[in-house]
């Protein structure tokens, strides 16, 4: 399949996904110097869910590169005076633990209104006050730094802490550190009128319309919107393309990691997996995401200058289709293992 035209492979994936769902689909890919997008236009806007965590971790890396924070800094130091942050066995939660999901925090914050997770907009009430009050009552599931436990609470807390440290809102902070340097014009939490008009309406797994999610103080866990065009530019940055400061931030996020299994690792803002056919070779670096009416996947093999972006305004997973496309771009038999871990929503 490596000899097939890139445009044909991307078109086929977009058509197969679109035929099985009601919401819009956008698929994009890079192979070497080639790029292609199909389905909804490359500037159609989608909620990207947990791919947001990649932006949050890259923002951490940018600030750490300038010495404004440190990966090993306790998150307590970036929160309001008097904020209670749980410890376990005397070990504090560090920023890198939040980025790599080794903080020991549970997946979701305490203090959400009863039944919020069954709501069409479950995180809208998770203000900074609610998040920090719940954090004070939280018991860690493991010693910080010792075990991988995927946590939306941790991702949101990291975004909140970095925003407070810089005196900016999370949205503006990501704009300053990542989006403007890379020219990502449509990646943001809050959509203005023109961008809102380009938002693909979300749908449930059964095809019912679903409203967008507002993540309030958890924005760093899954609050961003983006497009296939913007995410392909981010993917290219993992190859070393673009501004040097972004390439350096990507390198910092990849340099830290915690094993999940024998073939998969959690990095700061990324997951990576070793494919059976690439034993000891290049790993797939990826993150997926999901909200009430959307699913997304960003997967790259930087050493091969290959990347795939799949965005869907439908809550059914796109991981399998995206990873198959990545295989089609790099392997002759067109088969591949699925991601070893699906983070879930957001």
MOMOSUL-V729781 format. One record per pair of residues at least 6 apart in sequence whose C-alpha atoms are under 7 Angstrom apart, sorted by the first residue. I is the first residue (numbers start at 1). J is the second residue. D is the distance in whole Angstrom. If there is no record, write none. Layout:
i=I j=J d=D
i=I j=J d=D
This chain:
i=1 j=328 d=5
i=1 j=329 d=7
i=1 j=331 d=6
i=1 j=332 d=5
i=1 j=333 d=6
i=1 j=334 d=6
i=2 j=328 d=6
i=2 j=329 d=5
i=2 j=330 d=5
i=2 j=331 d=6
i=2 j=332 d=6
i=6 j=36 d=7
i=7 j=36 d=5
i=10 j=27 d=6
i=10 j=28 d=7
i=10 j=29 d=7
i=10 j=36 d=7
i=10 j=37 d=7
i=10 j=38 d=6
i=11 j=38 d=5
i=13 j=321 d=7
i=13 j=325 d=7
i=14 j=25 d=7
i=14 j=26 d=7
i=14 j=27 d=6
i=14 j=38 d=6
i=14 j=39 d=5
i=18 j=24 d=7
i=18 j=25 d=6
i=21 j=207 d=7
i=21 j=314 d=7
i=22 j=207 d=6
i=22 j=314 d=7
i=23 j=201 d=7
i=23 j=202 d=6
i=23 j=203 d=6
i=23 j=312 d=7
i=23 j=313 d=5
i=23 j=314 d=5
i=24 j=40 d=6
i=24 j=200 d=6
i=24 j=312 d=6
i=24 j=313 d=5
i=25 j=39 d=6
i=25 j=40 d=6
i=25 j=311 d=6
i=25 j=312 d=4
i=25 j=313 d=6
i=26 j=38 d=6
i=26 j=39 d=5
i=26 j=40 d=5
i=26 j=41 d=7
i=26 j=42 d=7
i=26 j=228 d=6
i=26 j=310 d=6
i=26 j=311 d=5
i=26 j=312 d=7
i=27 j=37 d=6
i=27 j=38 d=5
i=27 j=39 d=6
i=27 j=228 d=7
i=27 j=309 d=6
i=27 j=310 d=5
i=27 j=311 d=6
i=28 j=36 d=6
i=28 j=37 d=4
i=28 j=38 d=7
i=28 j=228 d=6
i=28 j=308 d=6
i=28 j=309 d=5
i=28 j=310 d=7
i=29 j=35 d=6
i=29 j=36 d=6
i=29 j=37 d=7
i=29 j=307 d=5
i=29 j=308 d=4
i=29 j=309 d=6
i=30 j=36 d=7
i=30 j=306 d=5
i=30 j=307 d=5
i=30 j=308 d=7
i=31 j=305 d=6
i=31 j=306 d=5
i=31 j=307 d=7
i=31 j=329 d=7
i=32 j=305 d=5
i=32 j=306 d=6
i=42 j=227 d=6
i=42 j=228 d=5
i=42 j=229 d=5
i=43 j=227 d=5
i=43 j=228 d=7
i=43 j=229 d=6
i=44 j=198 d=5
i=44 j=199 d=6
i=44 j=200 d=7
i=44 j=227 d=6
i=45 j=198 d=6
i=45 j=199 d=4
i=45 j=200 d=6
i=45 j=225 d=6
i=45 j=226 d=5
i=45 j=227 d=5
i=46 j=199 d=6
i=46 j=200 d=6
i=46 j=225 d=5
i=46 j=226 d=6
i=46 j=227 d=6
i=46 j=311 d=7
i=46 j=313 d=7
i=47 j=224 d=6
i=47 j=225 d=4
i=47 j=226 d=6
i=47 j=294 d=6
i=48 j=224 d=6
i=48 j=225 d=6
i=48 j=226 d=6
i=48 j=289 d=6
i=48 j=290 d=7
i=48 j=295 d=7
i=48 j=296 d=6
i=49 j=222 d=4
i=49 j=223 d=6
i=49 j=224 d=7
i=49 j=289 d=4
i=49 j=290 d=5
i=49 j=291 d=6
i=49 j=345 d=7
i=49 j=346 d=5
i=50 j=221 d=6
i=50 j=222 d=4
i=50 j=288 d=6
i=50 j=289 d=4
i=50 j=290 d=7
i=50 j=345 d=7
i=50 j=346 d=5
i=51 j=222 d=7
i=51 j=287 d=6
i=51 j=288 d=6
i=51 j=289 d=5
i=52 j=220 d=6
i=52 j=221 d=6
i=52 j=222 d=5
i=52 j=223 d=6
i=52 j=224 d=6
i=53 j=155 d=6
i=53 j=220 d=6
i=53 j=221 d=5
i=53 j=222 d=7
i=53 j=269 d=5
i=54 j=269 d=4
i=54 j=270 d=6
i=55 j=174 d=7
i=56 j=159 d=6
i=56 j=220 d=6
i=57 j=99 d=6
i=57 j=253 d=7
i=57 j=268 d=6
i=57 j=269 d=5
i=58 j=249 d=6
i=58 j=250 d=6
i=58 j=253 d=7
i=59 j=174 d=6
i=59 j=177 d=6
i=59 j=178 d=7
i=61 j=249 d=5
i=61 j=252 d=6
i=61 j=253 d=6
i=62 j=177 d=7
i=62 j=249 d=5
i=63 j=69 d=6
i=64 j=70 d=5
i=64 j=71 d=7
i=71 j=94 d=7
i=71 j=95 d=5
i=71 j=96 d=5
i=72 j=94 d=5
i=72 j=95 d=6
i=72 j=96 d=6
i=73 j=94 d=5
i=73 j=95 d=6
i=74 j=92 d=6
i=74 j=93 d=6
i=74 j=94 d=4
i=74 j=95 d=6
i=75 j=93 d=6
i=75 j=94 d=5
i=75 j=95 d=6
i=75 j=161 d=7
i=76 j=85 d=6
i=78 j=161 d=5
i=78 j=164 d=7
i=78 j=165 d=6
i=79 j=161 d=6
i=83 j=132 d=7
i=84 j=135 d=7
i=84 j=136 d=5
i=85 j=135 d=6
i=85 j=136 d=6
i=86 j=136 d=7
i=86 j=138 d=7
i=86 j=139 d=6
i=86 j=140 d=7
i=87 j=93 d=7
i=87 j=140 d=7
i=88 j=140 d=7
i=88 j=143 d=5
i=89 j=143 d=7
i=91 j=143 d=7
i=91 j=144 d=6
i=92 j=144 d=7
i=93 j=103 d=6
i=93 j=144 d=6
i=95 j=158 d=7
i=96 j=268 d=7
i=97 j=103 d=5
i=97 j=144 d=7
i=97 j=145 d=6
i=98 j=154 d=5
i=98 j=155 d=6
i=98 j=158 d=6
i=99 j=155 d=6
i=99 j=268 d=5
i=99 j=269 d=6
i=100 j=257 d=7
i=100 j=266 d=6
i=100 j=267 d=5
i=100 j=268 d=5
i=100 j=269 d=6
i=101 j=148 d=6
i=101 j=149 d=5
i=101 j=150 d=5
i=101 j=151 d=6
i=101 j=154 d=7
i=102 j=144 d=6
i=102 j=145 d=5
i=102 j=146 d=6
i=102 j=147 d=5
i=102 j=148 d=5
i=102 j=149 d=6
i=103 j=144 d=4
i=103 j=145 d=6
i=104 j=140 d=5
i=104 j=141 d=5
i=104 j=142 d=5
i=104 j=143 d=6
i=104 j=144 d=5
i=104 j=149 d=6
i=105 j=140 d=5
i=105 j=141 d=6
i=105 j=151 d=6
i=105 j=154 d=6
i=106 j=141 d=7
i=106 j=151 d=6
i=106 j=153 d=7
i=107 j=150 d=6
i=107 j=151 d=4
i=107 j=152 d=5
i=107 j=153 d=6
i=108 j=151 d=7
i=108 j=152 d=6
i=108 j=153 d=5
i=109 j=131 d=6
i=109 j=134 d=6
i=109 j=153 d=5
i=110 j=134 d=4
i=110 j=135 d=7
i=111 j=130 d=6
i=111 j=134 d=5
i=112 j=125 d=7
i=112 j=126 d=6
i=116 j=122 d=5
i=120 j=211 d=7
i=120 j=292 d=7
i=121 j=213 d=5
i=121 j=214 d=7
i=123 j=214 d=6
i=123 j=215 d=5
i=123 j=216 d=7
i=124 j=214 d=5
i=124 j=215 d=5
i=124 j=216 d=6
i=125 j=216 d=7
i=126 j=216 d=6
i=126 j=217 d=6
i=126 j=218 d=7
i=127 j=216 d=6
i=127 j=217 d=5
i=128 j=217 d=5
i=148 j=260 d=6
i=150 j=343 d=7
i=152 j=221 d=5
i=155 j=220 d=6
i=155 j=221 d=4
i=156 j=217 d=7
i=156 j=218 d=4
i=156 j=219 d=6
i=156 j=220 d=4
i=156 j=221 d=4
i=157 j=218 d=7
i=158 j=220 d=7
i=159 j=170 d=6
i=159 j=219 d=7
i=159 j=220 d=4
i=160 j=170 d=7
i=160 j=217 d=6
i=160 j=220 d=7
i=163 j=169 d=5
i=163 j=170 d=5
i=163 j=173 d=7
i=171 j=188 d=6
i=171 j=189 d=6
i=179 j=185 d=7
i=179 j=187 d=7
i=181 j=243 d=7
i=182 j=242 d=7
i=184 j=230 d=5
i=186 j=226 d=6
i=186 j=227 d=7
i=186 j=230 d=7
i=187 j=224 d=7
i=187 j=225 d=5
i=187 j=226 d=4
i=187 j=230 d=7
i=188 j=224 d=5
i=188 j=225 d=5
i=188 j=226 d=7
i=189 j=223 d=6
i=189 j=224 d=4
i=189 j=225 d=6
i=200 j=313 d=6
i=201 j=313 d=6
i=202 j=209 d=6
i=202 j=210 d=5
i=202 j=211 d=6
i=202 j=293 d=4
i=202 j=294 d=6
i=202 j=313 d=5
i=202 j=314 d=6
i=203 j=209 d=4
i=203 j=210 d=5
i=203 j=293 d=4
i=203 j=294 d=7
i=203 j=313 d=6
i=203 j=314 d=5
i=203 j=315 d=6
i=204 j=210 d=6
i=204 j=292 d=7
i=204 j=293 d=5
i=204 j=314 d=6
i=204 j=315 d=5
i=205 j=314 d=6
i=205 j=315 d=5
i=205 j=316 d=5
i=207 j=314 d=7
i=210 j=292 d=7
i=210 j=293 d=5
i=213 j=291 d=7
i=213 j=292 d=7
i=214 j=223 d=7
i=215 j=223 d=6
i=221 j=346 d=7
i=222 j=346 d=5
i=228 j=309 d=6
i=231 j=309 d=7
i=232 j=309 d=7
i=235 j=300 d=7
i=235 j=307 d=6
i=237 j=246 d=7
i=237 j=247 d=6
i=238 j=247 d=7
i=238 j=250 d=6
i=238 j=302 d=6
i=239 j=302 d=5
i=239 j=303 d=7
i=239 j=305 d=6
i=240 j=247 d=5
i=253 j=267 d=6
i=253 j=268 d=5
i=253 j=269 d=7
i=254 j=267 d=6
i=254 j=268 d=7
i=256 j=267 d=6
i=256 j=268 d=6
i=257 j=265 d=6
i=257 j=266 d=5
i=257 j=267 d=4
i=257 j=268 d=7
i=258 j=265 d=6
i=258 j=266 d=5
i=258 j=267 d=7
i=259 j=265 d=4
i=259 j=266 d=6
i=260 j=266 d=6
i=263 j=273 d=6
i=263 j=274 d=5
i=264 j=272 d=6
i=264 j=273 d=4
i=264 j=274 d=6
i=264 j=340 d=7
i=265 j=271 d=6
i=265 j=272 d=5
i=265 j=273 d=7
i=266 j=272 d=7
i=270 j=285 d=6
i=270 j=286 d=6
i=270 j=287 d=6
i=271 j=285 d=6
i=271 j=286 d=5
i=271 j=287 d=6
i=272 j=283 d=6
i=272 j=284 d=5
i=272 j=285 d=4
i=272 j=286 d=6
i=273 j=283 d=6
i=273 j=284 d=5
i=273 j=285 d=7
i=274 j=283 d=5
i=274 j=284 d=7
i=275 j=283 d=7
i=282 j=301 d=7
i=282 j=303 d=6
i=283 j=301 d=6
i=284 j=299 d=7
i=284 j=300 d=6
i=284 j=301 d=5
i=285 j=299 d=6
i=285 j=300 d=5
i=285 j=301 d=6
i=286 j=298 d=6
i=286 j=299 d=4
i=286 j=300 d=6
i=287 j=297 d=6
i=287 j=298 d=6
i=287 j=299 d=7
i=288 j=296 d=5
i=288 j=297 d=4
i=288 j=298 d=6
i=289 j=295 d=6
i=289 j=296 d=5
i=289 j=297 d=6
i=289 j=344 d=7
i=289 j=345 d=6
i=289 j=346 d=6
i=290 j=296 d=6
i=290 j=315 d=7
i=290 j=344 d=6
i=290 j=345 d=5
i=290 j=346 d=5
i=291 j=345 d=6
i=291 j=346 d=5
i=292 j=315 d=6
i=293 j=313 d=6
i=293 j=314 d=5
i=293 j=315 d=5
i=294 j=312 d=6
i=294 j=313 d=4
i=294 j=314 d=5
i=294 j=315 d=5
i=295 j=311 d=6
i=295 j=312 d=5
i=295 j=313 d=7
i=295 j=314 d=6
i=295 j=315 d=5
i=295 j=316 d=7
i=295 j=317 d=6
i=295 j=318 d=6
i=296 j=310 d=6
i=296 j=311 d=5
i=296 j=312 d=6
i=296 j=318 d=6
i=297 j=309 d=6
i=297 j=310 d=5
i=297 j=311 d=7
i=297 j=318 d=7
i=297 j=319 d=6
i=297 j=322 d=7
i=298 j=308 d=6
i=298 j=309 d=5
i=298 j=310 d=7
i=299 j=307 d=6
i=299 j=308 d=5
i=299 j=309 d=7
i=300 j=306 d=6
i=300 j=307 d=4
i=300 j=308 d=6
i=301 j=307 d=6
i=307 j=326 d=7
i=308 j=322 d=7
i=308 j=326 d=6
i=310 j=318 d=7
i=310 j=322 d=6
i=320 j=338 d=6
i=323 j=336 d=7
i=323 j=338 d=6
i=324 j=334 d=7
i=324 j=335 d=6
i=324 j=336 d=6
i=327 j=334 d=5
i=327 j=335 d=6
i=327 j=336 d=6
i=328 j=334 d=5
